[in-house]
């Protein structure tokens, strides 16, 4: 018995094998499958496994080449691009599996392009080279292909056929189109014309920006449920300044910029890294926002190298956001951050100019007022005994001194508070006489200025430096009116308003906001619950007084 590891043989029959009895010998010792020609041999190797292939010497070389060809064809069948060979008449003489799966209209366009490439190469004559020609092919509105056609030359350098590779670039095309759309939307966001912004009040400015952001998010990014949060550097708190499609629960969280313990938004702002939550039910960082939310995407608002907030996007579908969505959202968030910064710069520039002008006027007026007071005091010394004249001169000195104090106080103002009104000294106002009013604002010049505006009218004015202090006073003292800034540390204006409604009932509340920002949409919700008025910084004394008197008027209660 012949000992060998070979068990199964493929034999390409030939005259020598038959004449010498080799085939019979092999069949006595092995499992043999015999074929008559080269094509049958290739077919057998595709269908079955053999330990060895036997062929006569004359048949071996073409068989080897056939095996290599078969292996090359197998490789081409597994790649994701379509590959084919087309002759001069547009007939597809060979195609890999991917190419054969293309729809007939697309194959027709490919054959047409190959014929066009063949004719171009043929017209070049001896100058034809192996360099391919590129085409773009869009068989319908949804598909996009990149096609490379290359000449196939024989051993003599003569053009015989054209080989074509068709790459489905639809997703890359869509991605580029979306980036272009985001770029256009972003450019629109940051094209805030100075004159256009200057003609709008603070609330209108933010509403204008919010409208652009909402429209871009819906039309370009297809995000329906999102919120923009800004970081308060003084408190490290994140405040929602605008949102779309999120429910009431989105505003019930007090979020700070820390890596842990403050939800996904706090983590993103603290670390500066985007966060994709594929399933909110399995992620301990997620804080409830959208009703029945299943996934979320949060990206930082980055201004140069500084994180100023975040955009949080939510969906009711698990795994709704992928890497492409993250990239798009990050690009858009950079434009949003830039737009918010431009808006702030424009408003701040206006206040800065106002402050500079006020400072110049103060410097010009303080000196002459001092001289007037000194001169009148000297004159009074010369009229000892003229009591009526001395009384009148003393009144002039008092008034000049009050004007000087007002000017000095205005010079200390940061430029975003009260713009004093010119006019005579305050008189007792019946609606204010005997009333007790609480003013809450974290900016000392604002608190003191509002106090000085109201107190001369016969009311008692208490001051609170933050939301927590305001709530503490409300819990222990009955007030007739509350004036509160919205954006304060420890507790915001809406929380102060909520405590007033809970403990003081129908006591009127006036909320104050700077630049038109409305953290947590306090104004919208408070108006629904009975808010008396909203005053936008900077405001004039007359505007503040009008709102105060309206809030205390019996007809409004």
Number of C-alpha atoms within 10 A of each C-alpha: 5 7 6 8 7 12 12 16 19 21 21 21 20 17 8 12 17 11 9 10 10 11 17 12 11 13 13 11 15 14 13 19 16 17 17 11 14 17 11 13 22 15 12 16 14 11 7 8 11 15 10 12 17 14 18 14 9 9 15 15 12 12 19 11 11 16 16 12 12 16 12 11 15 13 11 18 18 11 12 14 15 21 23 23 22 26 19 18 12 19 15 19 10 15 20 20 19 17 21 15 11 12 10 10 10 16 16 16 13 25 22 16 24 32 20 16 25 26 13 14 22 17 11 11 11 11 8 16 15 13 11 17 16 16 15 14 19 13 16 9 6 9 14 19 18 15 23 20 27 22 26 19 15 10 6 6 12 14 21 14 24 27 21 27 21 22 17 17 16 15 12 11 14 14 14 12 12 15 18 13 16 22 17 13 20 22 14 16 24 19 10 18 11 12 9 9 17 13 10 12 14 21 15 14 21 22 14 15 19 20 13 17 24 19 15 21 21 13 13 19 17 11 19 17 22 23 22 24 25 23 21 17 10 8 12 17 21 26 26 23 18 23 22 17 15 18 13 12 12 16 17 11 15 12 22 22 24 18 17 13 15 21 21 29 29 24 23 26 30 19 14 20 13 22 17 20 22 19 17 22 14 11 13 10 18 18 18 17 23 21 15 12 18 19 24 27 24 27 27 30 30 21 18 10 7 11 19 21 29 30 27 23 26 26 22 16 14 15 16 17 18 12 9 10 15 17 14 17 23 21 17 26 24 17 23 26 25 19 22 20 15 18 22 15 13 17 21 15 12 15 17 16 13 16 19 14 13 19 18 12 13 18 14 11 15 17 11 12 16 14 11 15 20 12 12 15 16 11 13 18 10 10 12 10 10 10 11 10 13 19 12 11 17 16 12 16 20 12 15 17 17 13 18 20 13 15 20 16 14 21 19 12 20 16 22 22 23 23 19 15 12 9 6 8 10 13 9 14 14 12 17 22 14 14 17 18 21 23 22 30 26 18 17 14 19 22 24 16 19 21 19 14 18 21 19 16 19 18 20 17 21 18 21 20 16 23 25 18 16 27 20 13 16 19 14 9 12 15 19 19 24 25 26 30 27 30 25 20 18 13 17 22 31 25 18 27 25 15 17 23 17 12 15 17 10 15 20 24 26 22 24 25 22 19 19 18 23 22 21 26 17 21 21 12 13 20 12 8 12 14 21 22 19 20 19 22 20 18 17 16 17 14 14 20 14 11 16 22 15 17 23 19 12 9 7 10 11
